[in-house]
C-alpha cells in the first residue's frame, strides 16, 4: 500500500496534464531524476528533510516548466516533447550514475519514511498498524489537487482549455500559460513522488522507474479521464490507482503467477475504455432522437 | 528547371533530411575514417537498421492515420515466441529444417497479423483512442509472452534459421534486403494506391473522409493489420538475429520508431509524412548511434543526443513555419 502512494501522487500530476488535452510520458524520467538529485544532495549537504523536500519539488517543477515551454511556446506535440525529455533524462541519469544504486542516505531523512500516524501501541505479527506517512502525503496531495482544480481560476482554466482551446482563449484564459502551469504542477507532483519513493526505499536506483509512466497513465485512464482532455476528476484518479493496486495485491495474495498481472491490468484497461466509448455512443444516439422529436413538435 | 524548382519546394523537408544525413555521415567519416568508413561497420549498421526500420515503417503508417502503436515491439515478440514454440516442437519431432523454418515464419507473421487485428478492432470498430488501446494490448501481449517464457529467452531453432537475421546475400546483409523490400512495397501501397490516399485522408479529417464515401473503419483496420504484419517481419528478423525470443527484446524500439517517424517529417497528428522520410529518419538515428559508439561515446549519452536532435528539428520546423506565414 505504501509503495502505491508513489503511483497515486504521480497520477495526480499526469491527471492535470491530460485534462488540458496533452499527455505526459516523462513522469518516469522526472521521478527518477528527482530521486537521484535528492540522493546526491543529501550525500553532499546532509539530510534535513524539509530542505530535501524543497529540492525535490523544485527539481520536478523545473522539469515541468521545460516540458511546458516546449509544448506551449514551441508548439511541439506533447507526446513528442515529453518523449524527447524522457529520453534525455533517462540517458543522462544512466550516464551519470552508470546504473549504480545510491545508498547510505543520512538517517535524518530515512527516519521520516518510517513515521506512522494513528499507530497502535501493540505490535501485531511483527508489524505496527497505522497510517504510514507516505499515505498521508498522497492524501494531502489529492486534497490540494482537488481544491486547485475545483476552486481556483487555474483549475477551471485547465478544464476549459481541455474542453475547447479556442473558447478558453476567447473567454480570456492565457492558454500557453495554463499549459506551462499544468506541466509545472505535474512536475511538482513527480518531485513529491520522487521524495516519497526515496523515503520508502532508502536507496536510489535510477533504473527503477523505466516503464512506470505506462502505469501512471493507466491509473489516470482507469479513473475515467477523457484522454482528449476536459473531463476527469481527482477522485476518479485515486480510484483508478486503488483499482490497480488492489488487482496487483489481490493477485499476489491469491498466489497467481505475477506474469498474469500485466494481462489482467491490460484487459481491465481495454474494457474500461471500451465501455466508456460504448456508453458515450449510446448517449449520443439518445440525444439525437430527442432533437428530432423536438423539431416535430 | 521549373519542375526541379517546384520539386525542391515541395520536398523541402525531405531534402533537408537528406542533407542532415549526409552531413552526419561525412562528419563521422572525417572524425573516425579508419573505423566508421569500413565495410565492416557499414554492414553492421545495415544489420541493426533493418529491425528498427521495419518497425518504424509500421509505426509511421499508423501515425499517418493520427494513431500510435505502443504495442509494437511486444506484438513482434509475442508472435516470435509463439513461432518459436512451433519451431521447437517441429525440431524435436525431427522434421525437415526448411519446412520448420517456413512454418515458423508463417506462424510468426500470422500471429502478429491477428494481434494487429485485435488493435484494429478496438480502434476502428469500438472507437477507442489508439494510445489507450495499445497501452492495454501492450500490457496483455507482454503478460502472455511472460507466461509462456517465464521471463527467459526461448531458442532452439534449426541452424539454418540464423541466416535470415545474420546472413549475407550478394555482399548485402540479408535483413537489409528484407528491409528494402518492405520499403518498396509500403511506399507503393501508401503513396501510389487509392487505399494509401484514404490513409492520409483519415489522418487529415476522419469525419470528412467518412462523408466522402470511404469506409474509414475498414481502412483503419487494414492499417493496424499491415502494422501487425510488419511487426511479424521484424519479429522474424529479431528472433533470427538473437537466435532466441524474449518479451523485452526490442522494447526500446517503440520510442525510437516514433522518433524516426517524426524526425522523418511525419506529423504526429496524422495526415502528413512519407515512408521515405521515415527511412531517412531511421538512417540518421543509426549513423548517430553507430558513429558515436565508434568514437567511444557512452551509449547513454547517445540517447541524450537523439532526444536533443528531436527537439531541435521540431523547433527548427516551428520557426520555419512561422517564417513561411
Boltz contact constraints between the chains, C-beta under 6 A:
constraints:
  - contact:
      token1: [A, 74]
      token2: [B, 315]
      max_distance: 6.0
  - contact:
      token1: [A, 74]
      token2: [B, 318]
      max_distance: 6.0
  - contact:
      token1: [A, 75]
      token2: [B, 318]
      max_distance: 6.0
  - contact:
      token1: [A, 76]
      token2: [B, 314]
      max_distance: 6.0
  - contact:
      token1: [A, 77]
      token2: [B, 268]
      max_distance: 6.0
  - contact:
      token1: [A, 80]
      token2: [B, 262]
      max_distance: 6.0
  - contact:
      token1: [A, 80]
      token2: [B, 268]
      max_distance: 6.0
  - contact:
      token1: [A, 83]
      token2: [B, 255]
      max_distance: 6.0
  - contact:
      token1: [A, 84]
      token2: [B, 307]
      max_distance: 6.0
  - contact:
      token1: [A, 84]
      token2: [B, 310]
      max_distance: 6.0
  - contact:
      token1: [A, 84]
      token2: [B, 311]
      max_distance: 6.0
  - contact:
      token1: [A, 87]
      token2: [B, 303]
      max_distance: 6.0
  - contact:
      token1: [A, 87]
      token2: [B, 307]
      max_distance: 6.0
  - contact:
      token1: [A, 88]
      token2: [B, 304]
      max_distance: 6.0
  - contact:
      token1: [A, 88]
      token2: [B, 307]
      max_distance: 6.0
  - contact:
      token1: [A, 91]
      token2: [B, 300]
      max_distance: 6.0
  - contact:
      token1: [A, 91]
      token2: [B, 303]
      max_distance: 6.0
  - contact:
      token1: [A, 91]
      token2: [B, 304]
      max_distance: 6.0
  - contact:
      token1: [A, 92]
      token2: [B, 304]
      max_distance: 6.0
  - contact:
      token1: [A, 94]
      token2: [B, 300]
      max_distance: 6.0
  - contact:
      token1: [A, 95]
      token2: [B, 298]
      max_distance: 6.0
  - contact:
      token1: [A, 95]
      token2: [B, 300]
      max_distance: 6.0
  - contact:
      token1: [A, 95]
      token2: [B, 301]
      max_distance: 6.0
  - contact:
      token1: [A, 221]
      token2: [B, 132]
      max_distance: 6.0
  - contact:
      token1: [A, 227]
      token2: [B, 129]
      max_distance: 6.0
  - contact:
      token1: [A, 259]
      token2: [B, 146]
      max_distance: 6.0
  - contact:
      token1: [A, 259]
      token2: [B, 147]
      max_distance: 6.0
  - contact:
      token1: [A, 262]
      token2: [B, 139]
      max_distance: 6.0
  - contact:
      token1: [A, 262]
      token2: [B, 142]
      max_distance: 6.0
  - contact:
      token1: [A, 262]
      token2: [B, 143]
      max_distance: 6.0
  - contact:
      token1: [A, 263]
      token2: [B, 140]
      max_distance: 6.0
  - contact:
      token1: [A, 263]
      token2: [B, 143]
      max_distance: 6.0
  - contact:
      token1: [A, 265]
      token2: [B, 139]
      max_distance: 6.0
  - contact:
      token1: [A, 266]
      token2: [B, 136]
      max_distance: 6.0
  - contact:
      token1: [A, 266]
      token2: [B, 139]
      max_distance: 6.0
  - contact:
      token1: [A, 266]
      token2: [B, 140]
      max_distance: 6.0
  - contact:
      token1: [A, 267]
      token2: [B, 140]
      max_distance: 6.0
  - contact:
      token1: [A, 269]
      token2: [B, 136]
      max_distance: 6.0
  - contact:
      token1: [A, 270]
      token2: [B, 136]
      max_distance: 6.0
  - contact:
      token1: [A, 273]
      token2: [B, 128]
      max_distance: 6.0
  - contact:
      token1: [A, 273]
      token2: [B, 132]
      max_distance: 6.0
  - contact:
      token1: [A, 274]
      token2: [B, 126]
      max_distance: 6.0
  - contact:
      token1: [A, 274]
      token2: [B, 128]
      max_distance: 6.0
  - contact:
      token1: [A, 277]
      token2: [B, 126]
      max_distance: 6.0
  - contact:
      token1: [A, 277]
      token2: [B, 127]
      max_distance: 6.0
  - contact:
      token1: [A, 277]
      token2: [B, 128]
      max_distance: 6.0
